[in-house]
Amino acid sequence: MHGSPSNSLAALWMAGWLALMLIIAIAGREAMREMNVFQLMEARSVLGFFMLYPLIRLSGGFSVVRTTRLPQHIARNLVHYGAQLGWFFALTLIPIGQVVAIEFTMPIWTAILAAMFLGERMTTWKIAAIALGIVGVVVIVRPATGEVNPGQLIALAAAVGFGISVAMVKSLTRTEQTLGILFWMLVVQSAAGFFPALYVWTWPPAHVWGWVVVIAFCGTFSHYCMARALRHADATVVIPMDFLRVPLTAAAGWLIYSERLDLLTVLGAALILTGNLLNLKPNPASASGKT
């Protein structure tokens, strides 16, 4: 079930992840103007299932999603569901660029968990990539006061949840099909959010459904891209590539919401890019053909 090791293929799949996640951030902010977060998450999961079904059908039907690791799927998706709720809610409390920047404490948790439980090596290049990425994020965010916004704490908690979720996905990719991982994500999260969504449900205006469809599509297939990337490279290689989402989101905030893009933001983006380039260096063990 393993994909062939390839940092280049992992980077290609992560480019898809980056594009789709950038769209989700914008669509999520717009949808949350008129929808409750539980409504949004439930609609996203249900619509995502119908969008995923044609791929399941083309791959041979529901036999492709059979699993012997259902408890791990449930645990991973409950953690991810909570993190995603926090992420969408934070979009309504703090600037979009800040939500994504705070989210980038996630690789710290992912790297630690992957090293502790998945046996992944923490090479010098990986450590340098993570360090440069975090410094770049700090340069971009540069908190001006000691005051902590509740939205920042929610975003930080979401980042921890995402880190745990990614480490669990990496474990699942060792035995599970990518479509199976996505199928169980949508099923478990639909079930988890059904009653909360039903309790707060009111029909949103028709135009909001366009944003919901965009979120469902991008949310479903961004995870497909992430899972495919993790089949080609370690989590500690894949996740630091996601640092590029910070400058990309900052640019989108500048273009769409008139958020300022200044010299320090550019400097932070340069540090992040440098870290990602370092992280793409091959491991000595891989270069020599060892495993």
BALOBA-1460 file (C-alpha; in Angstrom, 3 decimals):
// residues 291
<rec num="1" residu="m" x="0.000" y="0.000" z="0.000"/>
<rec num="2" residu="h" x="3.014" y="2.298" z="0.087"/>
<rec num="3" residu="g" x="3.603" y="4.872" z="-2.631"/>
<rec num="4" residu="s" x="7.059" y="5.049" z="-4.149"/>
<rec num="5" residu="p" x="9.257" y="7.518" z="-2.209"/>
<rec num="6" residu="s" x="9.477" y="10.786" z="-4.153"/>
<rec num="7" residu="n" x="9.778" y="14.284" z="-2.730"/>
<rec num="8" residu="s" x="8.941" y="15.700" z="-6.172"/>
<rec num="9" residu="l" x="5.630" y="13.833" z="-6.391"/>
<rec num="10" residu="a" x="4.846" y="14.781" z="-2.802"/>
<rec num="11" residu="a" x="5.482" y="18.437" z="-3.686"/>
<rec num="12" residu="l" x="3.159" y="18.163" z="-6.701"/>
<rec num="13" residu="w" x="0.315" y="16.785" z="-4.605"/>
<rec num="14" residu="m" x="0.963" y="19.445" z="-1.978"/>
<rec num="15" residu="a" x="0.592" y="22.143" z="-4.641"/>
<rec num="16" residu="g" x="-2.963" y="20.880" z="-5.126"/>
<rec num="17" residu="w" x="-3.498" y="20.941" z="-1.360"/>
<rec num="18" residu="l" x="-2.237" y="24.543" z="-1.148"/>
<rec num="19" residu="a" x="-4.529" y="25.806" z="-3.892"/>
<rec num="20" residu="l" x="-7.621" y="24.118" z="-2.491"/>
<rec num="21" residu="m" x="-6.935" y="25.190" z="1.104"/>
<rec num="22" residu="l" x="-6.485" y="28.802" z="0.007"/>
<rec num="23" residu="i" x="-9.897" y="28.699" z="-1.654"/>
<rec num="24" residu="i" x="-11.434" y="27.130" z="1.475"/>
<rec num="25" residu="a" x="-10.167" y="29.976" z="3.676"/>
<rec num="26" residu="i" x="-11.834" y="32.576" z="1.464"/>
<rec num="27" residu="a" x="-15.047" y="30.600" z="0.931"/>
<rec num="28" residu="g" x="-15.225" y="29.746" z="4.642"/>
<rec num="29" residu="r" x="-15.031" y="33.380" z="5.682"/>
<rec num="30" residu="e" x="-17.803" y="34.295" z="3.242"/>
<rec num="31" residu="a" x="-20.084" y="31.392" z="4.196"/>
<rec num="32" residu="m" x="-19.650" y="31.957" z="7.927"/>
<rec num="33" residu="r" x="-21.155" y="35.429" z="7.561"/>
<rec num="34" residu="e" x="-24.580" y="33.773" z="7.336"/>
<rec num="35" residu="m" x="-24.137" y="30.151" z="8.507"/>
<rec num="36" residu="n" x="-23.514" y="28.454" z="11.832"/>
<rec num="37" residu="v" x="-20.260" y="26.505" z="11.949"/>
<rec num="38" residu="f" x="-22.095" y="23.219" z="12.670"/>
<rec num="39" residu="q" x="-24.329" y="23.768" z="9.641"/>
<rec num="40" residu="l" x="-21.331" y="24.469" z="7.450"/>
<rec num="41" residu="m" x="-19.433" y="21.378" z="8.605"/>
<rec num="42" residu="e" x="-22.435" y="19.078" z="8.120"/>
<rec num="43" residu="a" x="-23.240" y="20.417" z="4.662"/>
<rec num="44" residu="r" x="-19.565" y="20.124" z="3.722"/>
<rec num="45" residu="s" x="-19.401" y="16.460" z="4.768"/>
<rec num="46" residu="v" x="-22.669" y="15.380" z="3.133"/>
<rec num="47" residu="l" x="-21.955" y="17.154" z="-0.158"/>
<rec num="48" residu="g" x="-18.379" y="15.888" z="-0.069"/>
<rec num="49" residu="f" x="-19.634" y="12.304" z="0.117"/>
<rec num="50" residu="f" x="-21.673" y="12.712" z="-3.091"/>
<rec num="51" residu="m" x="-18.680" y="14.332" z="-4.771"/>
<rec num="52" residu="l" x="-16.419" y="11.459" z="-3.734"/>
<rec num="53" residu="y" x="-18.834" y="8.692" z="-4.765"/>
<rec num="54" residu="p" x="-17.981" y="8.770" z="-8.523"/>
<rec num="55" residu="l" x="-14.308" y="8.136" z="-7.688"/>
<rec num="56" residu="i" x="-15.292" y="5.230" z="-5.433"/>
<rec num="57" residu="r" x="-17.479" y="3.809" z="-8.211"/>
<rec num="58" residu="l" x="-14.687" y="4.143" z="-10.784"/>
<rec num="59" residu="s" x="-12.262" y="2.411" z="-8.403"/>
<rec num="60" residu="g" x="-14.382" y="-0.712" z="-8.069"/>
<rec num="61" residu="g" x="-17.132" y="0.262" z="-5.653"/>
<rec num="62" residu="f" x="-17.306" y="0.169" z="-1.886"/>
<rec num="63" residu="s" x="-14.883" y="-2.735" z="-1.650"/>
<rec num="64" residu="v" x="-12.135" y="-0.115" z="-1.943"/>
<rec num="65" residu="v" x="-13.147" y="1.452" z="1.389"/>
<rec num="66" residu="r" x="-13.229" y="-1.755" z="3.447"/>
<rec num="67" residu="t" x="-11.078" y="-1.465" z="6.531"/>
<rec num="68" residu="t" x="-9.893" y="-3.390" z="9.557"/>
<rec num="69" residu="r" x="-8.889" y="-0.150" z="11.288"/>
<rec num="70" residu="l" x="-12.273" y="1.455" z="11.915"/>
<rec num="71" residu="p" x="-11.399" y="2.602" z="15.485"/>
<rec num="72" residu="q" x="-8.371" y="4.496" z="14.112"/>
<rec num="73" residu="h" x="-10.530" y="6.125" z="11.429"/>
<rec num="74" residu="i" x="-13.088" y="7.186" z="14.035"/>
<rec num="75" residu="a" x="-10.453" y="8.598" z="16.392"/>
<rec num="76" residu="r" x="-8.651" y="10.475" z="13.618"/>
<rec num="77" residu="n" x="-11.837" y="12.000" z="12.263"/>
<rec num="78" residu="l" x="-13.231" y="13.083" z="15.616"/>
<rec num="79" residu="v" x="-9.963" y="14.909" z="16.278"/>
<rec num="80" residu="h" x="-9.996" y="16.422" z="12.807"/>
<rec num="81" residu="y" x="-13.669" y="17.398" z="13.116"/>
<rec num="82" residu="g" x="-12.979" y="19.335" z="16.307"/>
<rec num="83" residu="a" x="-9.943" y="21.023" z="14.765"/>
<rec num="84" residu="q" x="-11.889" y="21.988" z="11.634"/>
<rec num="85" residu="l" x="-14.718" y="23.455" z="13.722"/>
<rec num="86" residu="g" x="-12.201" y="25.592" z="15.575"/>
<rec num="87" residu="w" x="-10.515" y="26.670" z="12.337"/>
<rec num="88" residu="f" x="-13.760" y="27.856" z="10.718"/>
<rec num="89" residu="f" x="-14.866" y="29.586" z="13.920"/>
<rec num="90" residu="a" x="-11.523" y="31.380" z="14.223"/>
<rec num="91" residu="l" x="-12.048" y="32.800" z="10.724"/>
<rec num="92" residu="t" x="-14.905" y="34.870" z="12.179"/>
<rec num="93" residu="l" x="-12.831" y="36.215" z="15.098"/>
<rec num="94" residu="i" x="-9.393" y="37.156" z="13.739"/>
<rec num="95" residu="p" x="-7.906" y="38.113" z="10.335"/>
<rec num="96" residu="i" x="-7.682" y="35.336" z="7.768"/>
<rec num="97" residu="g" x="-3.892" y="35.592" z="7.505"/>
<rec num="98" residu="q" x="-3.524" y="35.282" z="11.262"/>
<rec num="99" residu="v" x="-5.680" y="32.140" z="11.410"/>
<rec num="100" residu="v" x="-3.485" y="30.420" z="8.839"/>
<rec num="101" residu="a" x="-0.263" y="31.706" z="10.415"/>
<rec num="102" residu="i" x="-1.189" y="30.395" z="13.883"/>
<rec num="103" residu="e" x="-2.191" y="27.114" z="12.273"/>
<rec num="104" residu="f" x="1.448" y="26.672" z="11.332"/>
<rec num="105" residu="t" x="2.408" y="25.595" z="14.789"/>
<rec num="106" residu="m" x="0.884" y="22.333" z="13.478"/>
<rec num="107" residu="p" x="4.134" y="20.960" z="11.962"/>
<rec num="108" residu="i" x="5.772" y="21.041" z="15.397"/>
<rec num="109" residu="w" x="3.150" y="18.626" z="16.736"/>
<rec num="110" residu="t" x="3.153" y="16.535" z="13.557"/>
<rec num="111" residu="a" x="6.936" y="16.169" z="13.536"/>
<rec num="112" residu="i" x="7.064" y="15.211" z="17.208"/>
<rec num="113" residu="l" x="4.247" y="12.664" z="16.884"/>
<rec num="114" residu="a" x="5.644" y="11.203" z="13.657"/>
<rec num="115" residu="a" x="9.048" y="10.778" z="15.280"/>
<rec num="116" residu="m" x="7.578" y="9.273" z="18.472"/>
<rec num="117" residu="f" x="4.966" y="6.922" z="17.043"/>
<rec num="118" residu="l" x="5.713" y="6.396" z="13.340"/>
<rec num="119" residu="g" x="9.472" y="5.935" z="13.545"/>
<rec num="120" residu="e" x="10.277" y="8.842" z="11.201"/>
<rec num="121" residu="r" x="13.781" y="10.304" z="11.412"/>
<rec num="122" residu="m" x="14.311" y="13.934" z="12.404"/>
<rec num="123" residu="t" x="17.227" y="14.865" z="10.141"/>
<rec num="124" residu="t" x="19.119" y="18.145" z="10.324"/>
<rec num="125" residu="w" x="17.422" y="19.361" z="7.149"/>
<rec num="126" residu="k" x="13.949" y="18.604" z="8.498"/>
<rec num="127" residu="i" x="14.675" y="20.413" z="11.757"/>
<rec num="128" residu="a" x="16.098" y="23.399" z="9.857"/>
<rec num="129" residu="a" x="13.062" y="23.508" z="7.555"/>
<rec num="130" residu="i" x="10.638" y="23.523" z="10.486"/>
<rec num="131" residu="a" x="12.688" y="26.135" z="12.363"/>
<rec num="132" residu="l" x="12.880" y="28.484" z="9.366"/>
<rec num="133" residu="g" x="9.176" y="28.025" z="8.694"/>
<rec num="134" residu="i" x="8.211" y="28.871" z="12.251"/>
<rec num="135" residu="v" x="10.505" y="31.922" z="12.278"/>
<rec num="136" residu="g" x="8.933" y="33.038" z="9.013"/>
<rec num="137" residu="v" x="5.444" y="32.710" z="10.494"/>
<rec num="138" residu="v" x="6.470" y="34.745" z="13.557"/>
<rec num="139" residu="v" x="7.938" y="37.465" z="11.327"/>
<rec num="140" residu="i" x="4.648" y="37.659" z="9.411"/>
<rec num="141" residu="v" x="2.352" y="37.626" z="12.467"/>
<rec num="142" residu="r" x="4.665" y="39.632" z="14.825"/>
<rec num="143" residu="p" x="2.191" y="40.093" z="17.719"/>
<rec num="144" residu="a" x="2.334" y="43.745" z="18.719"/>
<rec num="145" residu="t" x="0.807" y="43.416" z="22.199"/>
<rec num="146" residu="g" x="0.626" y="40.861" z="24.988"/>
<rec num="147" residu="e" x="-3.163" y="40.707" z="24.678"/>
<rec num="148" residu="v" x="-4.431" y="37.284" z="23.636"/>
<rec num="149" residu="n" x="-7.519" y="37.178" z="21.447"/>
<rec num="150" residu="p" x="-9.824" y="34.168" z="22.049"/>
<rec num="151" residu="g" x="-9.712" y="33.561" z="18.315"/>
<rec num="152" residu="q" x="-5.957" y="33.072" z="18.547"/>
<rec num="153" residu="l" x="-6.367" y="30.442" z="21.270"/>
<rec num="154" residu="i" x="-9.027" y="28.645" z="19.214"/>
<rec num="155" residu="a" x="-6.766" y="28.709" z="16.157"/>
<rec num="156" residu="l" x="-3.881" y="27.335" z="18.238"/>
<rec num="157" residu="a" x="-6.036" y="24.499" z="19.599"/>
<rec num="158" residu="a" x="-7.120" y="23.724" z="16.031"/>
<rec num="159" residu="a" x="-3.462" y="23.581" z="14.989"/>
<rec num="160" residu="v" x="-2.709" y="20.989" z="17.676"/>
<rec num="161" residu="g" x="-5.693" y="18.948" z="16.486"/>
<rec num="162" residu="f" x="-4.556" y="19.148" z="12.868"/>
<rec num="163" residu="g" x="-1.081" y="17.991" z="13.871"/>
<rec num="164" residu="i" x="-2.493" y="14.920" z="15.621"/>
<rec num="165" residu="s" x="-4.789" y="14.249" z="12.648"/>
<rec num="166" residu="v" x="-1.972" y="14.398" z="10.091"/>
<rec num="167" residu="a" x="0.191" y="11.994" z="12.095"/>
<rec num="168" residu="m" x="-2.764" y="9.590" z="12.268"/>
<rec num="169" residu="v" x="-3.353" y="9.907" z="8.508"/>
<rec num="170" residu="k" x="0.282" y="9.025" z="7.885"/>
<rec num="171" residu="s" x="-0.217" y="5.866" z="9.938"/>
<rec num="172" residu="l" x="-3.421" y="5.016" z="8.040"/>
<rec num="173" residu="t" x="-1.739" y="5.412" z="4.627"/>
<rec num="174" residu="r" x="0.435" y="2.401" z="5.467"/>
<rec num="175" residu="t" x="-2.538" y="0.061" z="5.100"/>
<rec num="176" residu="e" x="-5.475" y="2.047" z="3.737"/>
<rec num="177" residu="q" x="-6.490" y="3.283" z="0.288"/>
<rec num="178" residu="t" x="-6.623" y="7.063" z="-0.105"/>
<rec num="179" residu="l" x="-10.296" y="6.860" z="-1.099"/>
<rec num="180" residu="g" x="-10.992" y="4.773" z="1.991"/>
<rec num="181" residu="i" x="-9.446" y="7.417" z="4.232"/>
<rec num="182" residu="l" x="-11.604" y="10.106" z="2.634"/>
<rec num="183" residu="f" x="-14.749" y="7.947" z="2.727"/>
<rec num="184" residu="w" x="-14.450" y="7.313" z="6.451"/>
<rec num="185" residu="m" x="-13.625" y="10.979" z="7.074"/>
<rec num="186" residu="l" x="-16.889" y="12.044" z="5.467"/>
<rec num="187" residu="v" x="-18.973" y="9.288" z="7.101"/>
<rec num="188" residu="v" x="-17.612" y="9.801" z="10.617"/>
<rec num="189" residu="q" x="-17.775" y="13.582" z="10.458"/>
<rec num="190" residu="s" x="-21.304" y="13.537" z="9.011"/>
<rec num="191" residu="a" x="-22.408" y="11.335" z="11.909"/>
<rec num="192" residu="a" x="-20.546" y="13.430" z="14.506"/>
<rec num="193" residu="g" x="-22.093" y="16.680" z="13.325"/>
<rec num="194" residu="f" x="-25.629" y="15.541" z="12.516"/>
<rec num="195" residu="f" x="-27.367" y="16.362" z="15.804"/>
<rec num="196" residu="p" x="-25.473" y="19.639" z="16.520"/>
<rec num="197" residu="a" x="-26.284" y="20.809" z="12.984"/>
<rec num="198" residu="l" x="-29.932" y="19.745" z="13.330"/>
<rec num="199" residu="y" x="-30.231" y="21.668" z="16.604"/>
<rec num="200" residu="v" x="-29.068" y="24.982" z="15.096"/>
<rec num="201" residu="w" x="-30.320" y="24.448" z="11.534"/>
<rec num="202" residu="t" x="-31.886" y="27.335" z="9.631"/>
<rec num="203" residu="w" x="-31.873" y="27.505" z="5.845"/>
<rec num="204" residu="p" x="-29.239" y="29.968" z="4.667"/>
<rec num="205" residu="p" x="-29.822" y="32.293" z="1.688"/>
<rec num="206" residu="a" x="-29.495" y="30.655" z="-1.730"/>
<rec num="207" residu="h" x="-26.269" y="32.454" z="-2.645"/>
<rec num="208" residu="v" x="-24.483" y="31.000" z="0.406"/>
<rec num="209" residu="w" x="-24.920" y="27.488" z="-0.991"/>
<rec num="210" residu="g" x="-22.462" y="28.363" z="-3.738"/>
<rec num="211" residu="w" x="-19.777" y="28.909" z="-1.084"/>
<rec num="212" residu="v" x="-20.805" y="25.679" z="0.650"/>
<rec num="213" residu="v" x="-20.383" y="23.679" z="-2.568"/>
<rec num="214" residu="v" x="-16.937" y="25.217" z="-3.089"/>
<rec num="215" residu="i" x="-15.952" y="24.335" z="0.504"/>
<rec num="216" residu="a" x="-17.251" y="20.769" z="0.124"/>
<rec num="217" residu="f" x="-15.325" y="20.213" z="-3.117"/>
<rec num="218" residu="c" x="-12.080" y="21.769" z="-1.903"/>
<rec num="219" residu="g" x="-12.356" y="20.212" z="1.543"/>
<rec num="220" residu="t" x="-12.837" y="16.723" z="0.129"/>
<rec num="221" residu="f" x="-10.193" y="16.778" z="-2.574"/>
<rec num="222" residu="s" x="-7.628" y="18.759" z="-0.574"/>
<rec num="223" residu="h" x="-7.510" y="15.746" z="1.738"/>
<rec num="224" residu="y" x="-7.080" y="13.499" z="-1.278"/>
<rec num="225" residu="c" x="-4.025" y="15.578" z="-2.259"/>
<rec num="226" residu="m" x="-2.630" y="15.455" z="1.298"/>
<rec num="227" residu="a" x="-3.106" y="11.698" z="1.580"/>
<rec num="228" residu="r" x="-1.412" y="11.156" z="-1.791"/>
<rec num="229" residu="a" x="1.510" y="13.376" z="-0.761"/>
<rec num="230" residu="l" x="1.940" y="11.391" z="2.454"/>
<rec num="231" residu="r" x="2.199" y="8.182" z="0.426"/>
<rec num="232" residu="h" x="5.296" y="9.553" z="-1.313"/>
<rec num="233" residu="a" x="7.150" y="11.196" z="1.592"/>
<rec num="234" residu="d" x="7.394" y="11.345" z="5.386"/>
<rec num="235" residu="a" x="5.044" y="13.651" z="7.273"/>
<rec num="236" residu="t" x="8.068" y="15.706" z="8.334"/>
<rec num="237" residu="v" x="8.818" y="16.284" z="4.639"/>
<rec num="238" residu="v" x="5.262" y="16.924" z="3.471"/>
<rec num="239" residu="i" x="3.964" y="19.238" z="6.182"/>
<rec num="240" residu="p" x="6.673" y="21.945" z="6.031"/>
<rec num="241" residu="m" x="5.750" y="22.408" z="2.352"/>
<rec num="242" residu="d" x="2.421" y="23.656" z="3.666"/>
<rec num="243" residu="f" x="4.229" y="26.722" z="5.094"/>
<rec num="244" residu="l" x="3.803" y="28.295" z="1.655"/>
<rec num="245" residu="r" x="0.129" y="28.703" z="2.496"/>
<rec num="246" residu="v" x="1.059" y="31.589" z="4.818"/>
<rec num="247" residu="p" x="2.442" y="33.976" z="2.172"/>
<rec num="248" residu="l" x="-0.198" y="32.815" z="-0.311"/>
<rec num="249" residu="t" x="-2.962" y="33.619" z="2.176"/>
<rec num="250" residu="a" x="-1.325" y="36.955" z="3.010"/>
<rec num="251" residu="a" x="-1.352" y="37.801" z="-0.705"/>
<rec num="252" residu="a" x="-5.016" y="36.769" z="-1.003"/>
<rec num="253" residu="g" x="-5.885" y="38.894" z="2.029"/>
<rec num="254" residu="w" x="-4.165" y="41.858" z="0.401"/>
<rec num="255" residu="l" x="-5.930" y="41.395" z="-2.938"/>
<rec num="256" residu="i" x="-9.416" y="40.513" z="-1.664"/>
<rec num="257" residu="y" x="-9.719" y="42.062" z="1.799"/>
<rec num="258" residu="s" x="-7.189" y="44.919" z="1.496"/>
<rec num="259" residu="e" x="-4.978" y="43.452" z="4.226"/>
<rec num="260" residu="r" x="-1.528" y="45.013" z="4.092"/>
<rec num="261" residu="l" x="1.354" y="43.134" z="2.490"/>
<rec num="262" residu="d" x="4.519" y="44.756" z="3.849"/>
<rec num="263" residu="l" x="8.275" y="44.153" z="3.790"/>
<rec num="264" residu="l" x="8.224" y="41.908" z="6.879"/>
<rec num="265" residu="t" x="5.572" y="39.725" z="5.283"/>
<rec num="266" residu="v" x="7.809" y="39.335" z="2.232"/>
<rec num="267" residu="l" x="10.775" y="38.509" z="4.516"/>
<rec num="268" residu="g" x="8.710" y="35.886" z="6.353"/>
<rec num="269" residu="a" x="7.652" y="34.355" z="3.041"/>
<rec num="270" residu="a" x="11.312" y="34.179" z="1.963"/>
<rec num="271" residu="l" x="12.268" y="32.344" z="5.166"/>
<rec num="272" residu="i" x="9.414" y="29.899" z="4.658"/>
<rec num="273" residu="l" x="10.423" y="29.234" z="1.048"/>
<rec num="274" residu="t" x="14.049" y="28.705" z="2.083"/>
<rec num="275" residu="g" x="12.963" y="26.184" z="4.704"/>
<rec num="276" residu="n" x="10.913" y="24.281" z="2.143"/>
<rec num="277" residu="l" x="13.816" y="24.171" z="-0.310"/>
<rec num="278" residu="l" x="16.096" y="22.782" z="2.416"/>
<rec num="279" residu="n" x="13.483" y="20.207" z="3.319"/>
<rec num="280" residu="l" x="13.421" y="18.858" z="-0.247"/>
<rec num="281" residu="k" x="17.050" y="17.736" z="0.036"/>
<rec num="282" residu="p" x="17.200" y="13.920" z="-0.093"/>
<rec num="283" residu="n" x="17.985" y="12.023" z="3.094"/>
<rec num="284" residu="p" x="21.420" y="10.345" z="3.097"/>
<rec num="285" residu="a" x="19.755" y="6.977" z="3.677"/>
<rec num="286" residu="s" x="17.449" y="7.446" z="0.693"/>
<rec num="287" residu="a" x="20.276" y="8.621" z="-1.547"/>
<rec num="288" residu="s" x="22.309" y="5.497" z="-0.761"/>
<rec num="289" residu="g" x="19.335" y="3.201" z="-1.371"/>
<rec num="290" residu="k" x="18.863" y="2.255" z="2.291"/>
<rec num="291" residu="t" x="15.519" y="2.072" z="4.001"/>
